[in-house]
Amino acid sequence: MKMVIQMFAYLWASPYTLLGLFLGIIGICTGGKARVHGRVIEFYGGGVKWLIHRLPNGQFVLAMTLGHTILGQTPASLDVAFDHEMVHVRQFERWGPLMGPAYLLSSLVLWFMGKRPYRDNPFEREAYGTDEGE
């Protein structure tokens, strides 16, 4: 039964995993690399690093998760961010295709409330392991 649940989790998160694989393959084609770490595929360098730098405050972003893929700037940044990003992997398994809209809507509501759209986001608070978002 556990295997069936895990297979469903992979399928449920697969739209984002496919996007992560697409971006990761572009990263490899532009000089990046990939590695398998547990049950995720990590991509770093090349176009992946370029993409991360284009995110808001991207120079400070170590990694980001899309389904069962983690995109990072360097192997070291992936190592540092691994536990945090694995919380996001589990969130993608729970929320599936609703993860992106739920995350963005949470950030938007927080922004309208005058709060921090990233650090106060419940998805990030869970990943940081804090109730205060600090």
C-alpha positions in Angstrom: 0.0 0.0 0.0 2.9 2.4 0.8 4.3 1.9 -2.7 0.9 2.7 -4.2 0.7 5.9 -2.2 4.2 6.9 -3.2 3.4 6.2 -6.9 0.3 8.5 -6.6 2.5 11.2 -5.0 4.9 11.1 -7.9 2.0 11.2 -10.4 0.2 14.0 -8.5 3.4 16.2 -8.4 4.4 15.2 -12.0 3.3 18.4 -13.8 5.8 20.4 -11.8 8.4 17.6 -12.0 8.1 17.7 -15.8 8.7 21.4 -15.8 11.7 20.9 -13.5 13.1 18.2 -15.8 12.6 20.5 -18.8 14.4 23.4 -17.1 17.1 21.0 -15.9 17.7 19.6 -19.3 18.1 23.2 -20.6 20.6 23.7 -17.8 22.6 20.6 -18.8 22.6 21.8 -22.5 24.1 25.1 -21.3 26.9 23.6 -19.2 25.0 22.6 -16.0 25.0 19.2 -14.3 22.6 16.8 -12.7 22.7 14.3 -9.9 20.2 12.0 -8.2 19.8 12.6 -4.5 17.5 10.2 -2.8 14.1 10.4 -4.5 14.8 13.7 -6.3 16.8 14.9 -9.3 19.0 17.9 -8.7 20.2 20.3 -11.4 22.7 23.0 -11.0 24.9 25.4 -12.9 24.5 26.5 -16.5 21.1 27.8 -17.5 19.6 26.7 -14.1 21.9 29.1 -12.3 21.1 31.8 -14.8 17.4 31.3 -14.3 17.7 31.4 -10.5 19.6 34.7 -10.7 16.6 36.2 -12.6 14.2 35.4 -9.7 13.5 38.2 -7.2 16.6 38.4 -5.0 17.9 35.5 -7.1 21.5 36.0 -6.2 20.5 35.0 -2.6 18.4 32.0 -3.7 20.2 28.7 -3.1 17.7 26.4 -4.7 14.1 26.0 -5.7 11.9 22.9 -6.0 9.5 21.9 -8.7 7.9 18.6 -7.9 10.6 16.0 -7.6 13.3 18.2 -9.0 15.5 20.7 -7.2 17.2 23.4 -9.1 20.2 25.0 -7.5 23.0 27.4 -8.2 25.9 25.0 -7.2 26.3 21.6 -5.7 27.2 23.3 -2.4 24.0 25.3 -2.5 22.0 22.2 -3.1 23.7 20.5 -0.1 22.9 23.5 2.2 19.3 23.7 1.1 18.5 20.0 0.8 16.4 19.6 4.0 14.5 22.8 3.3 13.8 21.8 -0.3 12.7 18.3 0.7 9.9 19.9 2.7 8.8 21.5 -0.5 9.0 18.2 -2.3 6.5 16.8 0.3 4.3 19.8 -0.2 4.2 19.2 -3.9 3.3 15.6 -3.1 0.4 16.8 -1.0 -0.8 19.7 -3.1 0.1 18.4 -6.6 -1.0 20.8 -9.4 -2.6 23.1 -6.8 0.8 23.9 -5.2 1.8 26.7 -7.5 -1.5 28.6 -7.3 -1.7 28.0 -3.5 1.8 29.2 -3.0 1.3 32.3 -5.2 -2.1 33.1 -3.7 -0.7 32.9 -0.2 2.1 35.3 -1.1 -0.3 37.7 -2.8 -2.6 37.8 0.2 0.3 38.4 2.6 1.6 41.2 0.4 -1.8 42.9 0.4 -1.8 42.5 4.2 1.5 44.3 4.4 3.4 41.1 5.5 6.4 39.4 3.9 5.2 37.4 0.9 8.1 35.0 1.1 9.1 34.6 4.8 5.5 34.7 6.1 4.2 32.3 3.5 2.9 29.2 5.3 4.7 26.9 2.8 8.1 28.6 3.6 7.4 28.7 7.3 6.9 24.9 7.2 10.1 24.5 5.2 12.0 26.7 7.7 10.5 24.8 10.6 9.2 27.9 12.4 5.8 29.3 13.2 7.1 32.9 13.1 8.8 32.7 9.7 12.0 33.9 11.2 
